[in-house]
Amino acid sequence: MRTPAGRECPYFHGDYYRGRNVEECRLLKASGQGWSSDLCKTCPVPYIARANSCKHMQLKATVSRSALAFFQRRVQVSAYCEKTQRAVAEPHVGCGECHELPFTFEVKE
């Protein structure tokens, strides 16, 4: 579903049926964090979901304040691979073991 920032996110949910206006981030809700629409502007989750669609990778999000701008809140994401049972250092790329590299072409003469 499209977030208030205009990006597609699998964890954002908006209920607008018959005049309702309920919006929530289900990733932050599962972590017990509070959500507001300004967090969607700097959230990395839509970019991670677009770059890596691994079904074994589980994301966990937390809201933190920036050290330089105390009033600015940001979403920080950590990832865990259920297949390899380890933390993922770069969620955009993945763990590196779930998806095989593309096949190579053989040139026949």
C-alpha positions, 0 to 999 in steps of 0.5 A: 500500500502507498504510504503518506510519503508516496512509496509502496510499503508492504507494512503500511496499512490504511483503512479508508472504507466508508469514511474511516481514516485509520493508518498504521505501520504494522512493522512498528506496531509489532515492535511496540513502537509508536507511528506517525506519518512523518516517519514514512519520509525517511523510512528505509523499509520501502527501499529494502522491500524493493531491493530484496524480496527474500521470504526468509528475511525478517525485519525489525524496526525501532524508532530513534532520535538523531544525535544532531537533530534531537526532535527528528525521529527516524526508523532504524531497521535490523534484519534476520535470516530465518534460513541461515539463522543469523543477522543480516548486515545489509538488508538491501542485499540480504544474507548472500546464501538464500539466493543463488547467483545468476547462471553464466552463459557458455559460448559454443564455437 
